[in-house]
């Protein structure tokens, strides 16, 4: 069991951001950015567009927040949360394309991408499917093997990426409910997304002090988490971000970008 006196005195807080596009506004990026250390920026396929990508990178630079690509399926209508049938190599090329797009805006600001975190259905499939995980890993190694992969704690993708020589950061979700097997509760399940800031504070403190979380059926599960994720599209997500940051600061936990933590 890990305690707050150990290596968990430092933790990263990441948020999925830059998910507005065109006339559609999603999330409160300006309000959230001061409370996080890493931003996962949508690359225009499941959400985002060139204008939003440029503005989100600018905002991250202004607040000293590290940035990473948040590639997803080409699925604006489904917000990247629907599985898609793909041919061999498609996912690899999807990811390289999206990393490259965001890298251009990062270079404009004199920044370098820190990490890659697949989005939605792609993230969930890579966590359990060998072919998908292989394509994610192959894309990152082809583009820049120094990039950090953010993936679910205990996932197949995490194990395979470590074996392939990538740096891996395992994440947990204080604002999402978990099943007793350690997997995220499906969004179709009532209570899958947690909005109560007091509940989130309690979950964060339990996680960083004991490496554990309570599942939807009351079972205590172990979660080895290097970074805590906030979903930027959750209503009033900025309040959750503030609550998480206040809880960590109050417990003496340093919040640092994942590249500085490792």
C-alpha positions in Angstrom: 0.0 0.0 0.0 1.3 3.4 -0.9 1.1 6.3 1.5 1.1 10.0 1.1 4.6 10.1 2.5 5.9 8.1 -0.5 6.2 8.9 -4.2 2.6 10.0 -4.3 3.7 13.3 -2.7 3.8 14.3 -6.4 1.0 13.7 -8.9 -0.2 15.0 -12.2 -3.7 16.3 -12.9 -4.8 16.1 -16.5 -7.9 17.3 -18.3 -9.4 16.6 -21.7 -9.6 20.1 -23.3 -10.0 21.9 -26.6 -13.2 20.0 -27.4 -15.2 22.9 -28.8 -15.5 23.2 -32.6 -17.1 25.6 -35.0 -20.1 27.3 -33.3 -20.3 24.6 -30.6 -18.8 25.4 -27.2 -17.9 22.5 -25.0 -16.2 22.8 -21.6 -14.8 25.7 -19.6 -11.1 25.5 -20.6 -10.3 29.0 -19.3 -11.6 28.2 -15.9 -10.1 24.8 -15.7 -6.6 25.5 -16.9 -5.3 27.2 -13.7 -6.0 24.0 -11.7 -4.4 21.3 -13.9 -0.8 20.4 -14.8 -1.3 18.6 -18.1 -3.8 19.2 -20.9 -5.0 16.6 -23.4 -6.0 18.6 -26.5 -8.5 17.3 -29.0 -7.0 17.1 -32.5 -10.1 17.9 -34.7 -11.5 14.4 -35.3 -13.7 13.6 -32.3 -13.8 17.3 -31.3 -11.8 20.5 -31.7 -10.8 22.4 -34.8 -7.7 24.4 -35.9 -8.9 27.6 -34.2 -9.7 25.9 -31.0 -6.5 23.9 -31.0 -4.4 27.0 -31.4 -6.3 28.8 -28.6 -6.0 25.9 -26.2 -2.2 25.6 -26.8 -2.0 29.4 -26.2 -3.9 29.1 -23.0 -1.8 26.2 -21.7 1.4 28.1 -22.5 0.0 31.1 -20.5 -0.6 28.9 -17.4 2.5 26.8 -17.7 0.5 23.6 -18.4 2.1 20.8 -20.3 0.3 19.6 -23.5 -0.4 16.3 -25.1 -2.4 15.0 -28.1 -5.9 13.6 -27.5 -6.5 11.7 -30.7 -9.8 9.9 -31.3 -11.9 8.3 -34.0 -13.1 10.5 -36.9 -16.5 10.8 -35.3 -17.8 14.3 -34.5 -21.4 13.1 -34.3 -20.6 10.5 -31.7 -18.0 12.6 -29.9 -15.6 9.7 -30.4 -17.4 7.5 -28.0 -18.6 4.9 -30.5 -16.5 2.0 -31.6 -15.6 1.9 -35.3 -14.5 -0.9 -37.5 -11.1 -0.2 -39.0 -8.7 -1.9 -41.3 -5.2 -2.9 -40.2 -3.0 0.2 -39.9 -5.9 2.7 -39.9 -5.7 3.6 -36.2 -1.9 3.9 -36.4 -2.2 6.5 -39.2 -5.2 8.2 -37.5 -3.0 8.8 -34.5 0.1 10.0 -36.4 -2.0 12.4 -38.3 -3.6 13.9 -35.2 -0.3 14.2 -33.3 1.3 15.9 -36.2 -1.6 18.5 -36.4 -1.3 19.4 -32.7 2.5 19.5 -32.9 2.3 22.3 -35.4 0.4 24.5 -33.0 2.8 23.5 -30.2 5.8 24.5 -32.3 4.3 27.9 -33.0 4.3 28.6 -29.2 7.8 27.1 -28.6 6.3 24.1 -26.9 6.8 20.4 -27.3 4.2 17.7 -26.9 4.6 15.8 -23.6 2.2 12.9 -24.1 -0.5 11.2 -26.0 -3.8 10.1 -24.5 -6.3 8.3 -26.9 -9.9 9.5 -26.5 -13.1 7.8 -25.7 -13.9 4.5 -27.5 -10.3 4.4 -28.8 -8.9 4.7 -25.3 -11.2 1.9 -24.0 -10.6 -0.4 -26.9 -6.8 0.0 -26.7 -7.0 -0.9 -23.0 -8.2 -4.4 -23.7 -7.6 -5.2 -27.4 -4.1 -6.3 -28.5 -4.3 -5.1 -32.1 -5.6 -1.6 -31.2 -3.0 -1.3 -28.5 -0.2 -2.3 -30.9 -1.3 0.4 -33.4 -1.3 3.1 -30.7 2.1 2.0 -29.6 3.4 1.8 -33.2 2.1 5.3 -33.9 3.9 6.8 -30.9 7.2 5.1 -31.6 7.0 6.2 -35.2 6.3 9.8 -34.4 8.3 10.3 -31.3 9.3 7.4 -28.9 10.0 10.0 -26.1 6.3 10.8 -25.9 4.5 9.5 -22.8 1.5 7.3 -23.2 -1.4 7.9 -20.8 -3.6 4.9 -20.4 -5.8 3.1 -17.8 -4.1 1.7 -14.8 -3.8 -2.1 -15.1 -4.7 -2.2 -18.8 -3.3 -4.4 -21.5 -2.2 -1.3 -23.3 -0.1 -0.2 -20.3 1.6 -3.6 -20.1 2.4 -3.8 -23.8 3.6 -0.2 -24.0 6.1 -0.8 -21.1 7.4 -3.9 -22.9 7.8 -1.9 -26.1 10.0 0.7 -24.3 7.5 3.6 -24.0 7.1 5.7 -20.9 3.7 5.0 -19.5 1.6 7.0 -17.1 -1.3 5.2 -15.5 -4.5 7.3 -14.8 -7.5 7.2 -12.6 -10.7 9.2 -12.8 -12.0 10.8 -9.6 -15.2 12.0 -11.3 -16.0 8.6 -12.8 -17.5 5.5 -11.1 -15.6 2.2 -11.2 -16.8 -1.4 -11.5 -15.5 -4.0 -9.1 -13.2 -5.4 -11.8 -11.3 -2.0 -11.9 -12.9 -0.9 -15.2 -14.8 2.4 -15.6 -18.5 2.1 -15.2 -20.3 2.6 -18.6 -21.7 6.1 -19.1 -25.1 4.4 -19.6 -25.1 3.4 -15.9 -26.7 5.9 -13.6 -24.1 7.6 -11.4 -21.3 6.8 -13.8 -20.2 10.4 -13.9 -19.9 12.0 -10.4 -20.8 15.7 -10.1 -20.8 16.1 -6.3 -17.6 18.0 -5.4 -17.5 16.7 -1.8 -17.6 13.1 -3.1 -14.8 13.9 -5.6 -12.7 15.4 -2.8 -13.1 12.3 -0.7 -12.3 10.0 -3.6 -9.1 12.0 -4.4 -7.9 11.9 -0.9 -8.5 8.1 -0.6 -6.8 7.5 -3.9 -3.6 9.5 -3.2 -3.2 8.2 0.4 -4.0 4.6 -0.1 -4.1 3.8 -3.9 -7.6 2.6 -3.5 -11.1 3.4 -4.7 -14.6 2.2 -3.8 -16.5 0.6 -6.7 -20.2 1.0 -7.5 -21.1 -2.1 -5.6 -19.1 -1.0 -2.5 -16.1 -3.2 -3.2 -12.7 -1.7 -2.5 -10.4 -1.9 -5.5 -6.7 -1.1 -5.9 -5.8 1.6 -8.5 -2.1 2.5 -9.1 -2.5 6.0 -10.5 0.2 8.5 -11.7 -2.2 11.0 -13.0 -5.8 12.1 -12.1 -8.1 12.9 -15.0 -10.9 15.5 -15.2 -13.4 15.4 -18.0 -13.6 18.9 -19.4 -17.0 18.3 -20.9 -18.6 17.4 -17.6 -21.0 20.2 -16.5 -19.2 22.6 -14.0 -16.0 20.6 -14.5 -14.0 23.7 -13.4 -15.5 23.3 -9.9 -14.4 19.7 -9.8 -10.9 20.8 -11.0 -10.7 23.4 -8.3 -11.9 21.0 -5.6 -9.3 18.4 -6.7 -6.5 20.9 -6.7 -7.5 22.3 -3.3 -7.7 18.8 -1.8 -4.2 17.9 -3.2 -2.7 21.2 -2.1 -4.2 20.8 1.4 -2.8 17.3 1.7 0.7 18.5 0.8 0.7 16.7 -2.6 2.7 18.6 -5.3 0.9 18.8 -8.6 3.4 18.6 -11.5 3.2 17.8 -15.2 3.8 14.0 -15.7 7.1 14.6 -17.5 8.4 16.4 -14.4 7.1 13.8 -12.1 9.1 11.0 -13.8 
